[in-house]
């Protein structure tokens, strides 16, 4: 890769990095108050989407509002990858 050129590989919150680990770990503590195991799992999914959006330079609130609206409007399941933060436009 040439200096200053961005990698083609998308960045994921699960990949993290030493500087991002604290954010994820802090959020994990908050998941203890989700109310149930299922609630905690749903919360973790949303937290992962929010952190991945941030890592990819996408505003998480606008991103989530838009993809939820697209899903409700009938976005095809076969094209769900188009809604991931690194493919979001």
Secondary structure by P-SEA (a helix, b strand, c coil): ccccccccbbbbcccccccaaaaaaaaaaaacccccaaaaaaaaaaaaaaaaaaaacccaaaaaaaaaaaaaacccccccccccccccc
